[in-house]
Every structure is written in structure tokens, then in C-alpha cells.
Amino acid sequence: MAAGGGGGRADNGYGGQQARRRKGPGALATAYLVVYNVVMTAGWLVIAVGLVRAYLAKGSYHSLYYSIEKPLKFFQTGALLEVQTEDSVLLFVVAWTITEIIRYSFYTFSLLNHLPYLIKWARYTLFIILYPMGVSGELLTIYAALPFVRQSGLYSISLPNKYNFSFDYYTFLILVMISYIPLFPQLYFHMLRQRRKVLSHTEEHKKSE
């Protein structure tokens, strides 16, 4: 899940790679990271193009998920994609796709020390809409999947068994949903603070020039 995806994607991605840049990664490590981020950007662009082409061909969002199912599972797998309801899945898939294209473009240009302001602005602005959109899609998908998970016992482990261990996936999903209540506001407002800090610093730097 993206609440991790994206759309719900919690990590703003800026601090970790910025710290590595300050430490000065070697040429080989930089080349690897650039190639990786370029590939990931291209992969999410493929998903975005697939969504647009399928929508233009069908004239409807129904069944759009199946037009990008394979590349989506390759670039962002998730157990709930197997028990999805399409409306809610498309909600967070669109949020993930836009977020990931921007995120990996941001990483690539940052590693090359040539970050366009538009990408930086998008990285720290579009989450205002995309993050709630992705989280809403994830929660709706989990909620819609609950009856199926409970009835089928999907991913659950019952006692007795040789490991003397039990796991109830249905309960786990409910706990995941509840965890959004304290976590979402904290992460969202943290990202808003990061936005003010980064973009205000950029504006001050431009004025000083």
C-alpha cells in the first residue's frame, strides 16, 4: 500500500537523498542512482501513458486498471491489488503515478546537480492534493476488501499449526485503517512545513542573486 504509495506516500524523499549528496557519493554510486531513478521515472510514465491511452480508447474509466495492471504490479506491488475495487484503486493509482514521476525526476536532477525549479515546486506542492487523494483511495480499497478478506481468510494463519502462530489479516487491515487517524495529520503537516522551508529558501536564494 502506498500509505505508503503513494498517493499516500509518507516519505517526502528530500532529506535522505540530500544527505547523501552532502556526503558526496562516488561516481559509480551516483551513476547507479541516476540510472535507477531514470528507469523508475520511465516506468511510471509508461503507466501514466497507459492510463491516458486506455481512457481515450474506451471513453470511460471502467476497466482502466487492467490496462496498466502488469507494469503497476512490477513497479509498485501490493497485496490489496489482488482484491481491488476499481474505482478506489484508480483513485490512488493516479495519485501514485503523478507522485512517482515527480519524485524520481526530482531525484535524477538532484543527483545531476541541475534541479529545475518547476520540478522542485511540483515535488513540494502537488502533494497537497495528491496525498489526501491517495490516502482516500487506499482507505476505500481496504474497506471494500474487508468482506472478501474475512470470508476467504486471505493471508490469515489459524491455530493450530506447526509454528504455533496465528495471524488475522482482517484485523490487521482494520488496525492499518485506524493507524491513519494519528499518522496522516502528522505526516501531512510535516510535509507542509518542509514545503515552506524549501520553497522559501529557494525564493530567498533567487532574490539574493
DOMAR-703432 format. One record per residue: residue number from 0; x, y negated, z negated of N, C-alpha, C in turn. Coordinates in steps of 0.05 Angstrom, whole numbers, plus 5000, padded with zeros to 4 digits. Last residue first. Layout:
BEGIN
LUMLUM; num; n_u; n_v; n_w; ca_u; ca_v; ca_w; c_u; c_v; c_w
LUMLUM; NUM; X; Y; Z; X; Y; Z; X; Y; Z
...
This chain:
BEGIN
LUMLUM; num; n_u; n_v; n_w; ca_u; ca_v; ca_w; c_u; c_v; c_w
LUMLUM; 208; 5407; 4266; 5113; 5421; 4266; 5139; 5414; 4241; 5154
LUMLUM; 207; 5371; 4261; 5073; 5399; 4254; 5067; 5416; 4252; 5092
LUMLUM; 206; 5326; 4282; 5096; 5327; 4253; 5091; 5355; 4244; 5086
LUMLUM; 205; 5339; 4337; 5096; 5334; 4323; 5122; 5337; 4292; 5118
LUMLUM; 204; 5341; 4347; 5042; 5365; 4350; 5058; 5363; 4336; 5084
LUMLUM; 203; 5288; 4339; 5028; 5308; 4321; 5017; 5334; 4322; 5033
LUMLUM; 202; 5265; 4382; 5056; 5258; 4355; 5063; 5278; 4335; 5052
LUMLUM; 201; 5289; 4425; 5029; 5294; 4421; 5057; 5288; 4393; 5066
LUMLUM; 200; 5267; 4418; 4978; 5296; 4417; 4981; 5303; 4412; 5011
LUMLUM; 199; 5214; 4428; 4991; 5221; 4401; 4981; 5251; 4397; 4984
LUMLUM; 198; 5217; 4482; 5004; 5210; 4462; 5025; 5217; 4434; 5016
LUMLUM; 197; 5234; 4506; 4955; 5249; 4510; 4980; 5243; 4488; 5000
LUMLUM; 196; 5195; 4489; 4916; 5224; 4486; 4912; 5239; 4487; 4938
LUMLUM; 195; 5146; 4502; 4938; 5152; 4474; 4931; 5182; 4470; 4929
LUMLUM; 194; 5153; 4558; 4942; 5148; 4542; 4966; 5155; 4513; 4961
LUMLUM; 193; 5159; 4574; 4890; 5181; 4578; 4908; 5178; 4560; 4933
LUMLUM; 192; 5107; 4563; 4872; 5129; 4548; 4861; 5154; 4550; 4879
LUMLUM; 191; 5079; 4600; 4903; 5074; 4572; 4907; 5096; 4555; 4896
LUMLUM; 190; 5100; 4647; 4881; 5106; 4641; 4909; 5100; 4612; 4915
LUMLUM; 189; 5077; 4643; 4830; 5106; 4644; 4833; 5114; 4636; 4861
LUMLUM; 188; 5024; 4648; 4843; 5033; 4622; 4834; 5064; 4620; 4834
LUMLUM; 187; 5025; 4702; 4859; 5015; 4681; 4878; 5026; 4654; 4869
LUMLUM; 186; 5041; 4730; 4814; 5057; 4731; 4839; 5050; 4708; 4858
LUMLUM; 185; 5000; 4718; 4778; 5028; 4713; 4772; 5045; 4711; 4797
LUMLUM; 184; 4952; 4735; 4805; 4957; 4707; 4799; 4986; 4700; 4793
LUMLUM; 183; 4966; 4793; 4810; 4961; 4776; 4833; 4965; 4746; 4826
LUMLUM; 182; 4969; 4816; 4758; 4993; 4813; 4775; 4989; 4793; 4797
LUMLUM; 181; 4920; 4821; 4731; 4941; 4804; 4719; 4964; 4798; 4739
LUMLUM; 180; 4891; 4849; 4774; 4879; 4826; 4758; 4901; 4809; 4745
LUMLUM; 179; 4917; 4893; 4794; 4917; 4868; 4810; 4907; 4844; 4794
LUMLUM; 178; 4906; 4934; 4759; 4932; 4920; 4756; 4933; 4894; 4773
LUMLUM; 177; 4858; 4954; 4778; 4857; 4938; 4753; 4883; 4922; 4751
LUMLUM; 176; 4878; 4984; 4821; 4859; 4962; 4825; 4859; 4943; 4801
LUMLUM; 175; 4908; 5022; 4792; 4921; 5005; 4812; 4903; 4980; 4817
LUMLUM; 174; 4867; 5049; 4765; 4887; 5033; 4750; 4902; 5014; 4768
LUMLUM; 173; 4843; 5073; 4809; 4828; 5054; 4792; 4847; 5036; 4776
LUMLUM; 172; 4883; 5107; 4825; 4875; 5086; 4843; 4859; 5064; 4827
LUMLUM; 171; 4886; 5142; 4781; 4909; 5126; 4788; 4901; 5102; 4806
LUMLUM; 170; 4837; 5168; 4784; 4842; 5150; 4761; 4866; 5131; 4767
LUMLUM; 169; 4848; 5196; 4832; 4825; 5179; 4830; 4829; 5158; 4807
LUMLUM; 168; 4891; 5228; 4819; 4895; 5207; 4838; 4872; 5186; 4837
LUMLUM; 167; 4913; 5255; 4763; 4887; 5249; 4775; 4891; 5224; 4793
LUMLUM; 166; 4954; 5308; 4746; 4954; 5281; 4757; 4927; 5277; 4771
LUMLUM; 165; 4990; 5349; 4699; 4966; 5342; 4714; 4968; 5313; 4724
LUMLUM; 164; 5032; 5404; 4685; 5030; 5376; 4690; 5004; 5371; 4706
LUMLUM; 163; 5058; 5453; 4684; 5045; 5443; 4660; 5041; 5413; 4662
LUMLUM; 162; 5078; 5478; 4728; 5093; 5455; 4719; 5082; 5443; 4693
LUMLUM; 161; 5042; 5517; 4741; 5068; 5526; 4731; 5085; 5502; 4721
LUMLUM; 160; 4978; 5498; 4714; 4996; 5503; 4737; 5024; 5508; 4725
LUMLUM; 159; 4908; 5493; 4696; 4936; 5500; 4691; 4952; 5503; 4716
LUMLUM; 158; 4908; 5424; 4717; 4918; 5445; 4699; 4899; 5469; 4701
LUMLUM; 157; 4915; 5394; 4782; 4899; 5402; 4758; 4914; 5423; 4742
LUMLUM; 156; 4930; 5337; 4817; 4942; 5362; 4808; 4927; 5370; 4782
LUMLUM; 155; 4911; 5301; 4876; 4909; 5307; 4848; 4920; 5334; 4841
LUMLUM; 154; 4909; 5291; 4931; 4934; 5285; 4916; 4932; 5290; 4886
LUMLUM; 153; 4839; 5294; 4929; 4862; 5286; 4944; 4886; 5278; 4926
LUMLUM; 152; 4790; 5313; 4914; 4813; 5318; 4896; 4839; 5312; 4910
LUMLUM; 151; 4743; 5303; 4941; 4763; 5322; 4954; 4786; 5329; 4935
LUMLUM; 150; 4716; 5268; 4908; 4703; 5292; 4917; 4723; 5313; 4927
LUMLUM; 149; 4753; 5226; 4899; 4742; 5241; 4877; 4730; 5267; 4885
LUMLUM; 148; 4764; 5209; 4952; 4786; 5219; 4935; 4775; 5236; 4912
LUMLUM; 147; 4713; 5191; 4967; 4726; 5213; 4981; 4748; 5226; 4965
LUMLUM; 146; 4704; 5148; 4931; 4686; 5172; 4931; 4699; 5196; 4945
LUMLUM; 145; 4751; 5114; 4943; 4747; 5127; 4917; 4728; 5151; 4918
LUMLUM; 144; 4754; 5084; 4989; 4766; 5111; 4989; 4759; 5127; 4964
LUMLUM; 143; 4733; 5035; 4977; 4719; 5052; 4996; 4729; 5080; 4996
LUMLUM; 142; 4774; 5017; 4943; 4747; 5020; 4933; 4731; 5039; 4951
LUMLUM; 141; 4817; 5014; 4979; 4818; 5032; 4955; 4790; 5038; 4946
LUMLUM; 140; 4797; 4974; 5013; 4804; 5001; 5023; 4805; 5021; 5001
LUMLUM; 139; 4792; 4931; 4980; 4768; 4941; 4993; 4773; 4970; 5003
LUMLUM; 138; 4846; 4923; 4967; 4826; 4930; 4946; 4801; 4942; 4958
LUMLUM; 137; 4867; 4910; 5017; 4877; 4933; 5002; 4857; 4942; 4982
LUMLUM; 136; 4839; 4863; 5030; 4837; 4887; 5047; 4845; 4912; 5033
LUMLUM; 135; 4857; 4830; 4989; 4828; 4836; 4992; 4824; 4861; 5008
LUMLUM; 134; 4911; 4827; 5002; 4903; 4839; 4976; 4873; 4847; 4978
LUMLUM; 133; 4909; 4800; 5051; 4920; 4827; 5049; 4911; 4841; 5024
LUMLUM; 132; 4886; 4751; 5035; 4874; 4767; 5055; 4883; 4796; 5054
LUMLUM; 131; 4923; 4731; 4998; 4896; 4738; 4989; 4882; 4756; 5009
LUMLUM; 130; 4967; 4727; 5038; 4969; 4743; 5013; 4941; 4750; 5002
LUMLUM; 129; 4950; 4691; 5079; 4955; 4719; 5085; 4956; 4737; 5060
LUMLUM; 128; 4946; 4640; 5056; 4922; 4653; 5067; 4927; 4683; 5069
LUMLUM; 127; 4996; 4633; 5036; 4974; 4621; 5021; 4948; 4633; 5030
LUMLUM; 126; 5033; 4650; 5072; 5025; 4669; 5051; 5001; 4659; 5036
LUMLUM; 125; 5046; 4607; 5103; 5024; 4624; 5112; 5015; 4644; 5092
LUMLUM; 124; 5091; 4584; 5074; 5065; 4571; 5076; 5043; 4590; 5083
LUMLUM; 123; 5142; 4605; 5079; 5133; 4595; 5052; 5107; 4581; 5053
LUMLUM; 122; 5146; 4620; 5131; 5153; 4640; 5111; 5142; 4632; 5084
LUMLUM; 121; 5137; 4572; 5158; 5117; 4594; 5160; 5121; 4614; 5138
LUMLUM; 120; 5184; 4545; 5145; 5158; 4534; 5136; 5137; 4556; 5137
LUMLUM; 119; 5222; 4578; 5170; 5223; 4575; 5141; 5196; 4564; 5131
LUMLUM; 118; 5205; 4571; 5222; 5204; 4598; 5210; 5205; 4596; 5180
LUMLUM; 117; 5214; 4516; 5229; 5187; 4527; 5233; 5184; 4555; 5220
LUMLUM; 116; 5269; 4510; 5222; 5251; 4500; 5201; 5223; 4512; 5204
LUMLUM; 115; 5311; 4565; 5238; 5294; 4543; 5246; 5274; 4536; 5224
LUMLUM; 114; 5373; 4582; 5215; 5345; 4586; 5209; 5328; 4562; 5217
LUMLUM; 113; 5427; 4607; 5222; 5414; 4589; 5241; 5384; 4592; 5237
LUMLUM; 112; 5457; 4648; 5201; 5461; 4621; 5192; 5450; 4600; 5211
LUMLUM; 111; 5444; 4699; 5210; 5460; 4686; 5231; 5466; 4657; 5225
LUMLUM; 110; 5412; 4709; 5166; 5438; 4723; 5168; 5456; 4711; 5189
LUMLUM; 109; 5369; 4677; 5182; 5384; 4670; 5158; 5411; 4684; 5158
LUMLUM; 108; 5349; 4705; 5226; 5360; 4678; 5230; 5377; 4669; 5206
LUMLUM; 107; 5331; 4752; 5198; 5350; 4753; 5220; 5364; 4726; 5224
LUMLUM; 106; 5294; 4735; 5159; 5319; 4748; 5151; 5340; 4747; 5173
LUMLUM; 105; 5255; 4713; 5193; 5268; 4696; 5173; 5295; 4709; 5165
LUMLUM; 104; 5239; 4759; 5219; 5251; 4737; 5235; 5266; 4718; 5216
LUMLUM; 103; 5217; 4786; 5176; 5241; 4797; 5188; 5254; 4777; 5207
LUMLUM; 102; 5173; 4750; 5164; 5193; 4757; 5144; 5219; 4767; 5157
LUMLUM; 101; 5142; 4747; 5211; 5155; 4723; 5200; 5178; 4730; 5181
LUMLUM; 100; 5127; 4800; 5214; 5140; 4787; 5237; 5155; 4762; 5227
LUMLUM; 99; 5101; 4807; 5165; 5126; 4821; 5170; 5141; 4809; 5194
LUMLUM; 98; 5055; 4774; 5169; 5075; 4770; 5148; 5102; 4783; 5155
LUMLUM; 97; 5028; 4796; 5212; 5037; 4768; 5214; 5059; 4764; 5193
LUMLUM; 96; 5019; 4848; 5190; 5032; 4844; 5216; 5044; 4816; 5218
LUMLUM; 95; 4990; 4841; 5142; 5017; 4853; 5142; 5032; 4846; 5167
LUMLUM; 94; 4942; 4819; 5163; 4958; 4803; 5144; 4987; 4814; 5143
LUMLUM; 93; 4925; 4862; 5194; 4931; 4836; 5207; 4948; 4819; 5189
LUMLUM; 92; 4919; 4899; 5153; 4939; 4905; 5174; 4945; 4879; 5189
LUMLUM; 91; 4878; 4880; 5121; 4906; 4878; 5111; 4926; 4885; 5132
LUMLUM; 90; 4836; 4885; 5158; 4840; 4860; 5143; 4868; 4858; 5134
LUMLUM; 89; 4836; 4937; 5175; 4844; 4916; 5194; 4850; 4890; 5180
LUMLUM; 88; 4817; 4961; 5128; 4844; 4966; 5137; 4854; 4945; 5156
LUMLUM; 87; 4764; 4944; 5127; 4782; 4935; 5106; 4811; 4939; 5114
LUMLUM; 86; 4744; 4969; 5174; 4742; 4941; 5170; 4762; 4931; 5150
LUMLUM; 85; 4755; 5026; 5169; 4769; 5009; 5189; 4768; 4979; 5183
LUMLUM; 84; 4776; 5059; 5114; 4752; 5048; 5127; 4762; 5025; 5144
LUMLUM; 83; 4821; 5116; 5108; 4814; 5088; 5111; 4786; 5083; 5120
LUMLUM; 82; 4853; 5157; 5093; 4824; 5158; 5084; 4813; 5130; 5087
LUMLUM; 81; 4903; 5148; 5110; 4891; 5173; 5118; 4861; 5174; 5111
LUMLUM; 80; 4920; 5103; 5086; 4914; 5100; 5114; 4900; 5126; 5124
LUMLUM; 79; 4934; 5116; 5035; 4906; 5109; 5039; 4899; 5105; 5068
LUMLUM; 78; 4989; 5126; 5038; 4971; 5149; 5035; 4942; 5141; 5042
LUMLUM; 77; 5027; 5094; 5087; 5012; 5092; 5063; 4991; 5113; 5061
LUMLUM; 76; 5082; 5063; 5124; 5064; 5086; 5117; 5050; 5080; 5091
LUMLUM; 75; 5101; 5024; 5168; 5090; 5019; 5142; 5071; 5042; 5135
LUMLUM; 74; 5123; 5043; 5215; 5136; 5020; 5203; 5125; 5014; 5175
LUMLUM; 73; 5092; 5089; 5226; 5121; 5090; 5228; 5134; 5068; 5212
LUMLUM; 72; 5040; 5072; 5222; 5049; 5092; 5203; 5079; 5095; 5203
LUMLUM; 71; 5041; 5036; 5266; 5036; 5026; 5239; 5046; 5046; 5219
LUMLUM; 70; 5049; 5069; 5311; 5070; 5050; 5303; 5066; 5039; 5275
LUMLUM; 69; 4998; 5099; 5305; 5024; 5111; 5305; 5047; 5092; 5297
LUMLUM; 68; 4955; 5060; 5307; 4958; 5078; 5285; 4987; 5089; 5283
LUMLUM; 67; 4936; 5024; 5343; 4963; 5019; 5332; 4970; 5038; 5309
LUMLUM; 66; 4887; 5044; 5358; 4905; 5035; 5379; 4933; 5029; 5369
LUMLUM; 65; 4859; 5052; 5311; 4870; 5075; 5325; 4889; 5068; 5348
LUMLUM; 64; 4841; 5000; 5298; 4862; 5014; 5282; 4875; 5036; 5297
LUMLUM; 63; 4800; 4989; 5333; 4826; 4977; 5338; 4848; 4991; 5322
LUMLUM; 62; 4749; 5007; 5323; 4769; 5027; 5333; 4796; 5014; 5340
LUMLUM; 61; 4723; 4943; 5331; 4718; 4971; 5324; 4738; 4989; 5338
LUMLUM; 60; 4729; 4893; 5350; 4749; 4902; 5332; 4746; 4931; 5323
LUMLUM; 59; 4718; 4883; 5421; 4708; 4888; 5393; 4731; 4898; 5376
LUMLUM; 58; 4737; 4885; 5471; 4719; 4863; 5465; 4707; 4866; 5437
LUMLUM; 57; 4772; 4921; 5492; 4747; 4931; 5481; 4726; 4909; 5477
LUMLUM; 56; 4815; 4889; 5511; 4804; 4911; 5528; 4776; 4920; 5519
LUMLUM; 55; 4825; 4855; 5469; 4817; 4844; 5495; 4805; 4865; 5513
LUMLUM; 54; 4839; 4893; 5430; 4816; 4876; 5426; 4806; 4864; 5452
LUMLUM; 53; 4885; 4915; 5452; 4862; 4932; 5447; 4837; 4915; 5444
LUMLUM; 52; 4919; 4869; 5453; 4911; 4883; 5478; 4886; 4900; 5474
LUMLUM; 51; 4923; 4859; 5397; 4911; 4839; 5415; 4902; 4852; 5441
LUMLUM; 50; 4947; 4906; 5378; 4921; 4897; 5368; 4907; 4878; 5387
LUMLUM; 49; 4995; 4906; 5407; 4976; 4928; 5410; 4948; 4921; 5400
LUMLUM; 48; 5019; 4860; 5388; 5012; 4861; 5416; 4991; 4883; 5420
LUMLUM; 47; 5028; 4878; 5334; 5012; 4855; 5340; 5002; 4855; 5368
LUMLUM; 46; 5062; 4922; 5343; 5036; 4926; 5330; 5017; 4903; 5336
LUMLUM; 45; 5105; 4896; 5366; 5092; 4917; 5381; 5064; 4922; 5370
LUMLUM; 44; 5120; 4865; 5322; 5110; 4851; 5346; 5095; 4871; 5364
LUMLUM; 43; 5139; 4904; 5289; 5114; 4891; 5281; 5103; 4875; 5304
LUMLUM; 42; 5185; 4918; 5320; 5165; 4938; 5313; 5139; 4925; 5306
LUMLUM; 41; 5215; 4870; 5320; 5204; 4881; 5345; 5182; 4901; 5340
LUMLUM; 40; 5228; 4867; 5266; 5212; 4846; 5278; 5199; 4856; 5304
LUMLUM; 39; 5258; 4914; 5262; 5233; 4912; 5247; 5215; 4890; 5258
LUMLUM; 38; 5301; 4900; 5295; 5285; 4924; 5302; 5258; 4922; 5287
LUMLUM; 37; 5321; 4856; 5267; 5312; 4853; 5295; 5293; 4876; 5303
LUMLUM; 36; 5337; 4881; 5220; 5315; 4861; 5219; 5304; 4855; 5247
LUMLUM; 35; 5378; 4915; 5239; 5355; 4926; 5225; 5332; 4906; 5226
LUMLUM; 34; 5415; 4878; 5261; 5402; 4898; 5278; 5377; 4909; 5265
LUMLUM; 33; 5428; 4850; 5213; 5416; 4835; 5236; 5401; 4855; 5254
LUMLUM; 32; 5450; 4890; 5182; 5426; 4877; 5173; 5412; 4862; 5196
LUMLUM; 31; 5496; 4903; 5214; 5475; 4924; 5208; 5449; 4910; 5200
LUMLUM; 30; 5524; 4855; 5212; 5514; 4866; 5238; 5492; 4886; 5234
LUMLUM; 29; 5535; 4852; 5157; 5518; 4832; 5170; 5506; 4842; 5196
LUMLUM; 28; 5568; 4896; 5152; 5543; 4895; 5137; 5524; 4875; 5149
LUMLUM; 27; 5611; 4880; 5184; 5596; 4904; 5191; 5569; 4904; 5177
LUMLUM; 26; 5629; 4833; 5159; 5619; 4832; 5186; 5602; 4856; 5193
LUMLUM; 25; 5606; 4830; 5090; 5625; 4834; 5111; 5612; 4834; 5138
LUMLUM; 24; 5570; 4778; 5056; 5573; 4805; 5065; 5593; 4807; 5088
LUMLUM; 23; 5573; 4732; 5013; 5588; 4736; 5037; 5591; 4765; 5045
LUMLUM; 22; 5545; 4716; 4970; 5567; 4733; 4964; 5584; 4739; 4989
LUMLUM; 21; 5505; 4689; 4996; 5524; 4673; 4980; 5549; 4690; 4973
LUMLUM; 20; 5477; 4731; 5019; 5492; 4713; 5036; 5512; 4697; 5020
LUMLUM; 19; 5455; 4755; 4974; 5475; 4770; 4989; 5491; 4752; 5007
LUMLUM; 18; 5419; 4714; 4960; 5441; 4721; 4942; 5463; 4736; 4956
LUMLUM; 17; 5385; 4717; 5003; 5400; 4693; 5000; 5424; 4698; 4981
LUMLUM; 16; 5361; 4766; 4996; 5380; 4763; 5018; 5396; 4738; 5016
LUMLUM; 15; 5333; 4755; 4947; 5352; 4777; 4950; 5371; 4773; 4972
LUMLUM; 14; 5301; 4708; 4956; 5322; 4708; 4936; 5342; 4730; 4941
LUMLUM; 13; 5263; 4720; 4996; 5282; 4699; 5000; 5306; 4703; 4981
LUMLUM; 12; 5222; 4755; 4988; 5243; 4763; 5006; 5265; 4743; 5008
LUMLUM; 11; 5179; 4754; 4955; 5180; 4734; 4975; 5204; 4737; 4994
LUMLUM; 10; 5142; 4811; 4940; 5169; 4801; 4941; 5170; 4779; 4962
LUMLUM; 9; 5089; 4826; 4950; 5095; 4810; 4927; 5123; 4797; 4929
LUMLUM; 8; 5041; 4833; 5000; 5069; 4834; 4997; 5079; 4817; 4975
LUMLUM; 7; 4988; 4839; 5022; 4995; 4837; 4996; 5022; 4839; 4990
LUMLUM; 6; 5003; 4845; 5071; 4989; 4825; 5062; 4990; 4820; 5037
LUMLUM; 5; 5042; 4886; 5059; 5038; 4866; 5060; 5027; 4848; 5058
LUMLUM; 4; 5038; 4912; 5023; 5040; 4902; 5045; 5034; 4882; 5043
LUMLUM; 3; 5034; 4918; 4954; 5059; 4916; 4962; 5063; 4905; 4985
LUMLUM; 2; 5007; 4919; 4971; 5008; 4902; 4947; 5036; 4903; 4937
LUMLUM; 1; 5006; 4955; 5012; 5022; 4932; 5014; 5025; 4916; 4990
LUMLUM; 0; 5017; 5024; 5000; 5000; 5000; 5000; 5018; 4975; 5000
